[in-house]
Amino acid sequence: MTETKTAALEFRNIDILFDRSGRRGAIEAALARLDAGETREEIGRALKVTVGVAGANLAVARGEISVLMGLSGSGKSTLLRAANRLNRPVRGEVRIGNGSAWLDIARCDDETLRELRKTRIAMVFQQFGLLPWRSVRDNVGFGLELRGMAPSIRREIVEEKLALVGLSNWADAQVHELSGGMQQRVGLARAFATDADILLMDEPFSALDPLIRRKLQDELMDLQKRLKKTILFVSHDIDEALKIGSRITIMREGRIIQTGTPDDIALRPVNDYVAEFIRHMNPLPTILASTFMRRFHDLPLRADGMIDGGNIAIGPDARAVRIGDQERVATAHHEWVRGAVCIVPVGMSLGEVIAVRQRSGFPVLVEDEGRLIGLCDDADILQALSGEARHG
Ligand SMILES: Nc1ncnc2c1ncn2[C@@H]1O[C@H](COP(=O)(O)OP(=O)(O)OP(=O)(O)O)[C@@H](O)[C@H]1O
């Protein structure tokens, strides 16, 4: 399996059950019923055992942001918390790469687990998990302090991480003096300070108001470009998931329904349940030109040899374009001049394509690594807006 090679963290056949009955053998009985195909609800009713996660398989690749998405109670946090054994699976493995070998977090000894939590896996919570009576600096350095790191070295690392999240001037402030968004930055800095390569983020931004939330999402994506951590991120917001996730996993009633890239989820939902999530997303920042443009190789040629794009014709050298009986130049959108047709990159979002289309007044051409490959006209944009995006 190629995924295994590059995975930093891998869940294999994970079942996590919670016994509310206190009866001996309840978990084993629940597993037997689970294997016989009974639902979470049936098992809960019959045995007072909650199925938190069932049969979950997920590989999180090194350096990616993998988002767990689903409604409340779908098992996202339960699965996430198995990654540092805050929840212990009753069956299955949680594998983490350790040099050239794998370690099973679900079964390793306590000493190894403590070491992993200190050095490899850090967690950022929704409610920040900060110590309000400590200063910002002392919160960021908390994990290092626990590790027994000397104050002078600790201070250096803490300053560096505070600068990373833009809080250098707040180092001596008390945490309660900070706004929610700033407190969450302290949480991020603390996670970064440990140098953990795996970050677990449980709805870290959901307590924040929408503007701050979007800003922190942008900041996280920026930081991630530089730091290249492996991030497992829980969210119940499809827009957030599609924005920050390199891969998204949709969960329902403890089970994984679909794992895929944002495009897979948005354009190729495996069933109505996933499609329903997608119907509620905001397509403007999410859908990319690559997915709703018309590709040149799907378009007919005109008698004069130009590609027939309806309202626009594109010459064989692909820079000479014709609208009606007028020749136009095609130019990169950031070098736009009046009367020109704009060329945008294939990764441009629907919202931005609309803005460019609006400004130039012409259909928009799409390029990939310097080569023109397609176009977006009003009909393509409307189809994308109405959820009928073209498949890439
Ligand atoms: N420690 C626990 N003890 C008993 N039941 C639990 C425990 N943790 C989770 N559960 C149950 O497991 C199921 C999945 O919960 P989980 O918190 O993982 O869902 P979630 O998708 O993260 O939801 P939310 O978005 O509301 O946090 C729920 O039915 C929950 O009540």
The ligand as an SDF file (V2000), in Angstrom:
LIG
                    3D

 31 33  0  0  0  0  0  0  0  0999 V2000
  -15.4090    9.4150   27.2710 N   0  0  0  0  0  0  0  0  0  0  0  0
  -16.5720    9.0290   26.7390 C   0  0  0  0  0  0  0  0  0  0  0  0
  -17.4010    8.2480   27.4270 N   0  0  0  0  0  0  0  0  0  0  0  0
  -18.5810    7.8330   26.9200 C   0  0  0  0  0  0  0  0  0  0  0  0
  -19.0170    8.1410   25.6870 N   0  0  0  0  0  0  0  0  0  0  0  0
  -18.2230    8.9190   24.9430 C   0  0  0  0  0  0  0  0  0  0  0  0
  -16.9710    9.4110   25.4190 C   0  0  0  0  0  0  0  0  0  0  0  0
  -16.4000   10.1620   24.4410 N   0  0  0  0  0  0  0  0  0  0  0  0
  -17.2630   10.1500   23.4070 C   0  0  0  0  0  0  0  0  0  0  0  0
  -18.3530    9.4010   23.6960 N   0  0  0  0  0  0  0  0  0  0  0  0
  -19.4820    9.1250   22.7880 C   0  0  0  0  0  0  0  0  0  0  0  0
  -18.9690    8.7140   21.5410 O   0  0  0  0  0  0  0  0  0  0  0  0
  -19.7320    9.2750   20.4890 C   0  0  0  0  0  0  0  0  0  0  0  0
  -18.8390   10.0870   19.5650 C   0  0  0  0  0  0  0  0  0  0  0  0
  -18.4740   11.2730   20.2550 O   0  0  0  0  0  0  0  0  0  0  0  0
  -17.4240   12.3310   19.7020 P   0  0  0  0  0  0  0  0  0  0  0  0
  -17.2070   13.3430   20.7770 O   0  0  0  0  0  0  0  0  0  0  0  0
  -16.2540   11.6370   19.1580 O   0  0  0  0  0  0  0  0  0  0  0  0
  -18.2060   12.9800   18.5040 O   0  0  0  0  0  0  0  0  0  0  0  0
  -17.7980   14.2620   17.6650 P   0  0  0  0  0  0  0  0  0  0  0  0
  -18.0610   13.9060   16.2650 O   0  0  0  0  0  0  0  0  0  0  0  0
  -16.4340   14.7100   18.0150 O   0  0  0  0  0  0  0  0  0  0  0  0
  -18.8810   15.2820   18.1750 O   0  0  0  0  0  0  0  0  0  0  0  0
  -18.7320   16.8440   18.5670 P   0  0  0  0  0  0  0  0  0  0  0  0
  -18.6100   17.5710   17.2820 O   0  0  0  0  0  0  0  0  0  0  0  0
  -20.0350   17.1160   19.2650 O   0  0  0  0  0  0  0  0  0  0  0  0
  -17.5400   16.9520   19.4630 O   0  0  0  0  0  0  0  0  0  0  0  0
  -20.8310   10.0920   21.1300 C   0  0  0  0  0  0  0  0  0  0  0  0
  -21.9850    9.2970   21.2130 O   0  0  0  0  0  0  0  0  0  0  0  0
  -20.2840   10.3810   22.5110 C   0  0  0  0  0  0  0  0  0  0  0  0
  -21.3190   10.5450   23.4340 O   0  0  0  0  0  0  0  0  0  0  0  0
  1  2  1  0
  2  3  1  0
  2  7  2  0
  3  4  2  0
  4  5  1  0
  5  6  2  0
  6  7  1  0
  6 10  1  0
  7  8  1  0
  8  9  2  0
  9 10  1  0
 10 11  1  0
 11 12  1  0
 11 30  1  0
 12 13  1  0
 13 14  1  0
 13 28  1  0
 14 15  1  0
 15 16  1  0
 16 17  2  0
 16 18  1  0
 16 19  1  0
 19 20  1  0
 20 21  2  0
 20 22  1  0
 20 23  1  0
 23 24  1  0
 24 25  2  0
 24 26  1  0
 24 27  1  0
 28 29  1  0
 28 30  1  0
 30 31  1  0
M  END
$$$$
